Amino acid sequence: MQKRILVVDDDEVNLMRTKRILEKNYDVILVESGAEALNTIKCEKIDLILLDIAMPKMNGIETFKYIKDYPVEIPVIFLTASGFEDDVVSAINMGAVNYLKKPFYPQELMKRVAKELEK
Protein backbone atom coordinates (compact mmCIF):
# COMPACT_ATOMS: atom_id res chain seq x y z
CA MET A 1 0.00 0.00 0.00
CA GLN A 2 1.27 3.47 -0.91
CA LYS A 3 2.14 5.93 1.81
CA ARG A 4 -0.50 8.62 2.24
CA ILE A 5 0.45 12.30 2.22
CA LEU A 6 -1.87 15.10 3.28
CA VAL A 7 -1.12 18.40 1.52
CA VAL A 8 -2.58 21.50 3.19
CA ASP A 9 -2.47 24.77 1.25
CA ASP A 10 -5.02 27.51 0.57
CA ASP A 11 -3.70 28.00 -2.98
CA GLU A 12 -5.22 25.58 -5.51
CA VAL A 13 -2.29 25.99 -7.92
CA ASN A 14 0.17 24.94 -5.19
CA LEU A 15 -2.04 21.97 -4.28
CA MET A 16 -2.28 20.71 -7.86
CA ARG A 17 1.45 21.21 -8.52
CA THR A 18 2.38 19.31 -5.37
CA LYS A 19 -0.05 16.52 -6.22
CA ARG A 20 1.40 16.14 -9.74
CA ILE A 21 4.89 15.80 -8.26
CA LEU A 22 3.92 13.21 -5.65
CA GLU A 23 1.05 11.17 -7.11
CA LYS A 24 3.20 8.66 -9.01
CA ASN A 25 4.73 7.42 -5.76
CA TYR A 26 2.23 8.30 -3.05
CA ASP A 27 -1.46 8.48 -2.27
CA VAL A 28 -2.07 12.25 -2.04
CA ILE A 29 -4.96 13.95 -0.24
CA LEU A 30 -5.47 17.68 -0.81
CA VAL A 31 -7.18 20.10 1.57
CA GLU A 32 -7.40 23.89 1.53
CA SER A 33 -7.47 24.79 5.23
CA GLY A 34 -6.22 23.90 8.66
CA ALA A 35 -9.74 22.91 9.74
CA GLU A 36 -10.03 20.48 6.81
CA ALA A 37 -6.63 19.04 7.70
CA LEU A 38 -7.70 18.38 11.28
CA ASN A 39 -10.90 16.68 10.11
CA THR A 40 -8.94 14.56 7.65
CA ILE A 41 -6.44 13.23 10.20
CA LYS A 42 -9.36 12.14 12.38
CA CYS A 43 -10.79 9.99 9.58
CA GLU A 44 -7.80 8.89 7.49
CA LYS A 45 -4.45 7.23 8.17
CA ILE A 46 -1.89 9.83 7.17
CA ASP A 47 1.84 9.09 6.96
CA LEU A 48 3.12 12.64 6.34
CA ILE A 49 1.70 16.16 6.23
CA LEU A 50 2.93 18.95 3.96
CA LEU A 51 1.61 22.10 5.63
CA ASP A 52 1.57 25.67 4.31
CA ILE A 53 2.32 28.31 6.94
CA ALA A 54 0.41 31.30 5.53
CA MET A 55 -3.31 30.44 5.37
CA PRO A 56 -6.40 32.45 6.31
CA LYS A 57 -8.46 31.72 9.44
CA MET A 58 -6.08 29.12 10.91
CA ASN A 59 -2.47 29.39 9.77
CA GLY A 60 -0.07 26.47 9.55
CA ILE A 61 1.53 27.13 12.94
CA GLU A 62 -1.88 27.10 14.65
CA THR A 63 -2.89 23.99 12.73
CA PHE A 64 0.36 22.28 13.74
CA LYS A 65 -0.36 22.96 17.43
CA TYR A 66 -3.61 21.00 17.08
CA ILE A 67 -1.90 18.23 15.10
CA LYS A 68 0.62 17.84 17.93
CA ASP A 69 -2.30 17.06 20.29
CA TYR A 70 -3.42 14.21 18.03
CA PRO A 71 -2.77 10.78 19.61
CA VAL A 72 -0.76 9.49 16.62
CA GLU A 73 2.47 11.29 15.74
CA ILE A 74 2.44 12.40 12.12
CA PRO A 75 5.60 14.00 10.70
CA VAL A 76 5.06 17.50 9.28
CA ILE A 77 7.09 19.31 6.62
CA PHE A 78 6.21 22.98 6.37
CA LEU A 79 5.88 24.62 2.98
CA THR A 80 6.39 28.37 3.07
CA ALA A 81 6.59 31.29 0.73
CA SER A 82 7.21 33.44 3.78
CA GLY A 83 10.43 35.35 3.94
CA PHE A 84 10.12 35.34 7.73
CA GLU A 85 12.71 32.98 9.14
CA ASP A 86 10.99 33.25 12.53
CA ASP A 87 8.07 31.23 11.10
CA VAL A 88 10.36 28.41 10.04
CA VAL A 89 12.34 28.48 13.28
CA SER A 90 9.08 28.35 15.28
CA ALA A 91 7.88 25.38 13.24
CA ILE A 92 11.12 23.44 13.69
CA ASN A 93 11.22 24.26 17.42
CA MET A 94 7.66 22.93 17.75
CA GLY A 95 8.69 19.62 16.22
CA ALA A 96 8.28 19.92 12.46
CA VAL A 97 10.65 17.49 10.75
CA ASN A 98 11.62 19.83 7.93
CA TYR A 99 10.55 22.75 5.76
CA LEU A 100 10.68 23.71 2.12
CA LYS A 101 10.55 27.22 0.72
CA LYS A 102 8.09 27.83 -2.13
CA PRO A 103 8.49 27.73 -5.01
CA PHE A 104 10.42 24.50 -4.65
CA TYR A 105 12.08 22.17 -7.13
CA PRO A 106 10.17 18.90 -7.63
CA GLN A 107 13.28 16.80 -6.94
CA GLU A 108 13.86 18.62 -3.64
CA LEU A 109 10.28 17.93 -2.52
CA MET A 110 10.61 14.25 -3.46
CA LYS A 111 13.94 13.97 -1.63
CA ARG A 112 12.59 15.44 1.63
CA VAL A 113 9.38 13.43 1.51
CA ALA A 114 11.24 10.17 0.81
CA LYS A 115 13.68 10.90 3.65
CA GLU A 116 10.86 11.26 6.17
CA LEU A 117 8.87 8.27 4.96
CA GLU A 118 11.92 5.99 5.11
CA LYS A 119 12.17 6.47 8.89
C-alpha positions as CSV (number, residue, x, y, z in Angstrom):
1,M,0.0,0.0,0.0
2,Q,1.3,3.5,-0.9
3,K,2.1,5.9,1.8
4,R,-0.5,8.6,2.2
5,I,0.5,12.3,2.2
6,L,-1.9,15.1,3.3
7,V,-1.1,18.4,1.5
8,V,-2.6,21.5,3.2
9,D,-2.5,24.8,1.3
10,D,-5.0,27.5,0.6
11,D,-3.7,28.0,-3.0
12,E,-5.2,25.6,-5.5
13,V,-2.3,26.0,-7.9
14,N,0.2,24.9,-5.2
15,L,-2.0,22.0,-4.3
16,M,-2.3,20.7,-7.9
17,R,1.5,21.2,-8.5
18,T,2.4,19.3,-5.4
19,K,0.0,16.5,-6.2
20,R,1.4,16.1,-9.7
21,I,4.9,15.8,-8.3
22,L,3.9,13.2,-5.6
23,E,1.1,11.2,-7.1
24,K,3.2,8.7,-9.0
25,N,4.7,7.4,-5.8
26,Y,2.2,8.3,-3.0
27,D,-1.5,8.5,-2.3
28,V,-2.1,12.3,-2.0
29,I,-5.0,13.9,-0.2
30,L,-5.5,17.7,-0.8
31,V,-7.2,20.1,1.6
32,E,-7.4,23.9,1.5
33,S,-7.5,24.8,5.2
34,G,-6.2,23.9,8.7
35,A,-9.7,22.9,9.7
36,E,-10.0,20.5,6.8
37,A,-6.6,19.0,7.7
38,L,-7.7,18.4,11.3
39,N,-10.9,16.7,10.1
40,T,-8.9,14.6,7.6
41,I,-6.4,13.2,10.2
42,K,-9.4,12.1,12.4
43,C,-10.8,10.0,9.6
44,E,-7.8,8.9,7.5
45,K,-4.5,7.2,8.2
46,I,-1.9,9.8,7.2
47,D,1.8,9.1,7.0
48,L,3.1,12.6,6.3
49,I,1.7,16.2,6.2
50,L,2.9,19.0,4.0
51,L,1.6,22.1,5.6
52,D,1.6,25.7,4.3
53,I,2.3,28.3,6.9
54,A,0.4,31.3,5.5
55,M,-3.3,30.4,5.4
56,P,-6.4,32.4,6.3
57,K,-8.5,31.7,9.4
58,M,-6.1,29.1,10.9
59,N,-2.5,29.4,9.8
60,G,-0.1,26.5,9.6
61,I,1.5,27.1,12.9
62,E,-1.9,27.1,14.7
63,T,-2.9,24.0,12.7
64,F,0.4,22.3,13.7
65,K,-0.4,23.0,17.4
66,Y,-3.6,21.0,17.1
67,I,-1.9,18.2,15.1
68,K,0.6,17.8,17.9
69,D,-2.3,17.1,20.3
70,Y,-3.4,14.2,18.0
71,P,-2.8,10.8,19.6
72,V,-0.8,9.5,16.6
73,E,2.5,11.3,15.7
74,I,2.4,12.4,12.1
75,P,5.6,14.0,10.7
76,V,5.1,17.5,9.3
77,I,7.1,19.3,6.6
78,F,6.2,23.0,6.4
79,L,5.9,24.6,3.0
80,T,6.4,28.4,3.1
81,A,6.6,31.3,0.7
82,S,7.2,33.4,3.8
83,G,10.4,35.4,3.9
84,F,10.1,35.3,7.7
85,E,12.7,33.0,9.1
86,D,11.0,33.2,12.5
87,D,8.1,31.2,11.1
88,V,10.4,28.4,10.0
89,V,12.3,28.5,13.3
90,S,9.1,28.3,15.3
91,A,7.9,25.4,13.2
92,I,11.1,23.4,13.7
93,N,11.2,24.3,17.4
94,M,7.7,22.9,17.8
95,G,8.7,19.6,16.2
96,A,8.3,19.9,12.5
97,V,10.6,17.5,10.7
98,N,11.6,19.8,7.9
99,Y,10.6,22.7,5.8
100,L,10.7,23.7,2.1
101,K,10.6,27.2,0.7
102,K,8.1,27.8,-2.1
103,P,8.5,27.7,-5.0
104,F,10.4,24.5,-4.7
105,Y,12.1,22.2,-7.1
106,P,10.2,18.9,-7.6
107,Q,13.3,16.8,-6.9
108,E,13.9,18.6,-3.6
109,L,10.3,17.9,-2.5
110,M,10.6,14.2,-3.5
111,K,13.9,14.0,-1.6
112,R,12.6,15.4,1.6
113,V,9.4,13.4,1.5
114,A,11.2,10.2,0.8
115,K,13.7,10.9,3.6
116,E,10.9,11.3,6.2
117,L,8.9,8.3,5.0
118,E,11.9,6.0,5.1
119,K,12.2,6.5,8.9
